[in-house]
Amino acid sequence: MFEISPHFLLVSVLLGCILGTTTGLIPGLHVNNVALLLVAISPSLLAHGISPIYIVVIIIATSIAHTFLDFVPSIFLGAPEADTALAVLPGHRMLLEGRGIEAIRLSALGSAGSVVVALLLVVPLSMLFYHIYPILHQYMGWVLLTIVLLMIGSESGEMVEGQGSLAHLKYKGYAILVFLLSGVLGILAFVRDGLMDPILPMDAPSILFPLFSGLFGASMLSISLITRSVIPVQTGEEFGLPSRNIVRGVFTGGIAGSLVAWLPGVSSAVATVITRLPIREDDGDSAREFIVAVSGVNTANAIFTLIALYIIHRPRSGAMVAVNEILNPTAWNVSLVVLFLSVIVGVSIIAYFVTISIGERISKVLSRLNYQRISATVLMCLCVMVILTTGLFGLIIFTTATTIGMIPSYFNVRKSHAMGVLLFPLILFFFGIFRW
């Protein structure tokens, strides 16, 4: 059906890797920006004889490479996206312990391992969701509500001798407070996102950037400034995590990311919360395992949004919306899907080594710099980026989110409860109470 040139295919893969590395390393720059740009110029490319296959390969390669590299700014700069927000917590703690290189290696391993898990799940999950995904959609509100109840119910805070047997109830109350505050902020942000007035020309500015950068990035950097944290010399290049934890993290993240890719309105950020439930932030091995898992969530999710587009003809991400416009999935066949999966494997191998290489270099440079100045500089840069991409309204949301994001650290509860910023509006949406 389509003639494929190995040379053009290789160029497309490499170009996608470069674009994915760029979007991954620059906070606020997303795969969707690249995908929309390619959609805009695709008529010109097609007119010059460029096959739509190569354009789609570029988008796929960009989205996969992005899931590997976006952990670098999340861990080192505290500038997360929605899907990497919770990974900031254990990742940054490892950085302050001198194990930033290990954190990057674990994240790269989680992403690479999830590719294997996703490939194993392609056939069974495709057959399963082809028949049952409409039913799951009807009960999604109850699924998300159950997740929230498990999050809050598992919160026990920092148990101190002499607090009494009911002390855990106090921490559960703090968890509810954080969840509701962030949830209300999310609702206000989504309802009023039309007030965004970006300085930069943008087709679709995202309110998620100031929300998650404030809750999980700027809040952490602000606390680091207050406590005068120092980045030690980075060592620990080898994994300090048992093999069984690595395998479990890979499978947990890979399966969670693969499942949510089929569900409307449910991003990989929700799958991240699911993988977070049994893990305490102060548990060294569990925190490392979580880095592996959340990396796997994002990569597996990116893979299965492609499979979902082919099986049920529903785009579940901005990148797949672009793919759908360039090459309608009804024109695909199994051979073409196999080609796309092969591209994913090749990109994953490249992105794995690129991530480790860049992470090692950044880790070694950071330890030689004044971390107070770095934190202050990054905070200022985040403020500037928020203003440029979302305007004054985004800055107000960012400042409020930063304040709310600092509460869990002082109340000694998990910061994952701040995911209420996304979960609370989604629950109300699926119950028909809230629309945006």
N, C-alpha and C positions, 0 to 999 in steps of 0.2 A: 504493500500500500504506500509506504514512504521509503524512498531511497535514503540510506544513511551513509554519510561519508565519515570514516573513522577520524580523519583530520579535523573536520568541522566539529565532530562530537567532542574530541579532546579539547579543542579550543573553548567550546561551550562550558565544559566541566571546569576547566581552569579559570575561566572568567567568572563562573558562579562561585568558585572557591574564594577568589579575590574579593568579590562583592560581599559574600557572606562574612569573610574575615573583617571587612570594613564596617559592616552594619553591626557585627557582634562587638567590636571594640569601641565603637562610638555610641555612648548612651543617648537614647532618644531617636537614633536612626534605626529604623526597623526594616525587616524584609519586605513588608507591605509597600514601603516607599519605592523600593527597587522594582517590585512586581508591577505597581501601577505605572511607573515610568516605562517599563517594557511594553505594557499594554498600549500606552500612548504612542510609542514609536513603532509598534509591531506592523501597522499598515505599510509604513515606509520600508521596513525590513523585508516584508513579504513581497513588496513591489520590486525589490532588488534581488529576488530569487532566494532569500533566506527561508528555509523550511521552518514551519511553526514548531517542529520537533526540537530544533536547537534552542528556540526561545524558551520553550517549556523546560528543557534541560537546564538552562541557565537559572530559571526560577527555582527549580528543585534543588540544584546544587547550592544556590544561595541560602535557601531556607535550612538545609541540613548543616552547612558550615556555620551558619549563624548560631545554631543550638550548641555547638561546641565552644565557640569563641565568646558568647555573651556572658559566660561566667567570669571571665577575666576582669571586666570593669565592676561586676557585681561584688566580687570578693575583694579586690584591691582598692576600688574607688568608692564603694558603697552607692553605686548608681544602678539599681536593679530595674529590670522590666517586671511585669506581673508574674511571668513564669519562673523567674529566678529570685524573686524577692526573699523567700524564706531561706534560700541557700546563703544569703549574706551572713546570717547569724553564726552558724558553725564555721563557715569559711573565713569570716573576718576574725573569729576567735583563734583559729589556727594561724592566721597571719600574725596576730599579736603574740602568739606562742613561738614564732619563728618557723612555722611549718606551712607557709603559704605555698611553697612549691608542691608539697604533698597534696594540698587541697586542690590545686589545679590538676595534678596527675589523677586524683580520684575522680574529679568531674569529667576529665577526658575519657577515663576508663568507663565511667558510667554511661556516657553517651555512646561510646563504641560498642560496649556490651549490649546496650539496648537495641542496637541494629540487628544483632544476632537473634535476640528474643523476638523482635518484631517480625523478622523473616520467618521464624518458626510459627508465628501466630497468624500469618497472613491468610492462609487457607481456612483454618477453623473459624476465625473471627469473621471472615468475609461471609461464610455460609451462615453463621449464627445471626449476625446483624442484618443480613438481607431479609430475614423473616421477623425479627423481634424488635427492631429499633423503634417502630412507631409506638409500640406498647410502652417501652421505657420512657419515651417522651411524656406520656400521660402522667407518669408517677414521679417525674424528676423533682418536683417540689418536695415530696416526702423523702426522696433519697438525700437531697441536700440538707434537709432539716435533720435527718438522722446523723449526718456527718457532723453538723454543728453540735448536736447534743453529745456526741462522742468526744468531740474536742473539749467541750466545757466539763463534761463528766470526768474526763481523765486528768483534769488539772488538779494538782495537789500542792502547788507552790513550793516554797523552800521550807521544809519542815525543820523547825528549831525545837530543841528540847525544852519542855515546859509550856508549849503552846496549847496542849490539850488535844483530845481526840477529834474535836470539831473544828480544828483550825483550817482543815481543807475546805470547809464551807466558805470561809472568808476569801480564800483564793479563787474559788469558783465564782464568787460574787465579783471579784476583780475582773475575772475573765469575761463575765457577762457584760460588765461595764465597758471594757475595751472593745468587745465585739459590737455592742450597740453604738458606741461613739463612732467607730470606724464605719459601721453600716449606715448610720444617718448621714455621715459625711459623704459616703458613696452615693446615696440617693440624691442629696443636694447637688453633687457634682454632675451626675448623669442628667438630672432634670434641667439644670441650668447650663449644660455644656454649650448651648448656643451663644453664651456670653463670651466664649473664647474668642480672642481677637489676636491671632498670631502676627508677629511682625514679619516673619519669613513667609513667603508664598507657599501655602500648603493646601492641598485639596481636602484632606480629612485630618485635622489636628486631633490628637487623642488626649482626653482628660486623664487617662490611666497613667501617663507619664508623671505629672505632678503628684498624683495620688500615691503611687507606689514608691517613687523617689523620696517622697516625704516620710511615709510610714516606715519604710524599711531601710532607706539609705541615709537621708539627711538626719534622721533621728539618731541613728547609730553614730554618725560623724559628730553630731553635736555633743553626745555623751562622751565621746573620745576626747573632744576639746575640753570639756568640763573636768574630766578625770585625768587629763594630760597623759594620754596613752602614748607609748613609744613602740615603734616597730623594731624588734631585735634583728640581728643578722639571721637571714633565712637559711635554714638547713633542712634536714628531714626530707630528702628527695625520695627515699624509699617509703613504701606503704607501711604505716603503722597499724594496719587493719587486717585481722585474720581473713583467710580466703573465704570462709563460709559467710562472713559478713559482706564481703564484696559480691559474692554470687547472689546472696539474698537481696542486696541492694539493687543489683542489675535487674533481677527478675521482678522485684516489687515495682521499680520505676518503669521498666519496659511494659509490664502488664497494665499498670495504671494509665500510662500515657496512651497505650493502644486502645483501651476501652473508651476513654472520654472523647477520643477523636471522632467517634460516631454520633455523639450526642449534641443536639442543637443548643446553643447558648452556654455550653459548659466548656471552659477553656482548660488548658493543661495546668493552670494555676489551681483549679479545684482538685485535680489529681495530685498535685503537690501537697495539698492539705491532707489528703487521704494517706499518703505515704508518711506524713509527719505525725500521725496520731500516736503510734506506740513509742515515739522517740523523745527523750528528754534532751534539752539543749545543753545540759551540763554533763551529759554522759559522753565521754570521749569516743568510744567505739561506735555508739549509736549515732553520734553527730557526724562522724566520718561516713558511716553507712548511708546516712541521709543525703550527703553530698553526692554519693554515687547514684542513689535512687532518683533524686530530683533532676540530675543531669539526664538520666535515662528517660524520665517522664517527657522532657521536652523533645528529645530526638525521636522517641517512639511516636509521640503525638504528631510530629511533622511528617513522619512516614505514613501513618495511618490516615491522615487527612487526605493524602493522595489516593490511598486504597478506597476510602469512603467515597471519594469523588467518582471513582470508576464503578464501584458496586452499586451505590444508591443514588448516584448523580447529584449529590448534595455537597457543595463546597463548605468546608468547616473552618476555613481560615482565609485571610486576605490574599495570601499567596495562591491558594487554590481557586479563589474567585478569578484571579488573573489567568490561571491556567485554563479554567473553564471557558473564559472568553476567547482565548487564543486557539485552543484545540478542544472542541467539545468531546466529552468522554464517550458519547455514543459512537464516535468514530474510532475509539481505541479497540485494540484486540489484546489477547494474552501476551503475544510477542512484544508489543509495545510496553506493556506493564513490566514485563521481565527486563526490558532495556532500562526503564526508569529505575527499577530496583537495583540493577547493576551499577547505574550511575551513583545511586545512594551509597552503595558499598565502597566504590572508588573514592567518592568525596569524603566519606567517613575516615578512610585510611589517611588521606591527606590532612584533613582537619585535625585528626588526633595528634599527629606530630607537630603541626603548626601551633596548636594550642599549648602543648607542653613547652615548645621552644620559646614562644612569646611569654608564657607564664614564668619561666625560669629567669628570663632576662629582666622582666619587670620586678620580680621578687628581689633580685639582687640589687637593683637600682634603688628600690624603695627603702631598704634598710640603711642606706647611706644618707638619706635625706631627713630633714626635720619633719616628723609626722604631724606636728601641730600646724605647721605651715601647709602641709599637703591637705590636711582635713579642711582647713579654712579655705584654701584655694578651690578644692573640689566643691565645697558648699557654695562658694560664690559662682563657680561655673554652672552648678545645677540651677541656681537662681536665674542666671542669665539664660540658660537653655530653656527653662520653663517660660520665661517672659517671651523669648523668641518664638517658641512653638505654641504657646497657649495664651499669651498676653497677661494682663493684670489679673483677670479672673483666675487663671492658672496659678499665679503667684499666691493669691489668697488661699486657694485650695492646698497648695504646696506647704505654706506656712502652718495652716491648721493641721494638716496631716503629720507634719514633723512633730508638733506638740503632742498629738495623740500617740504617735509612735514611740515617744519617750516614756509613756506611762507604764508599759509592761516591765521595763527595766527597773523602775522604782518600786513596783508592786510585786516583783519577783514571780511573774507569771509568764507563760510562753507568749512570745511575740506573734505567733501564728494566729492568735485570736483576732489580730488586726486584719486578717483576711476577710473579716466581716464586711469590709469595704466592697467586696465583690459578692460574697455569699449571701448577705442579707438582701440586697436588691434582687439577686437571682431567685431567692426563695419567694419573695413577694411577687416577682414576675411570673413564676410558674404556677403560683396559686391565683393568678389573675388579679392581684391587688395593686400592682405597680406596673406602669408601662413607661418606657423612655425611648 
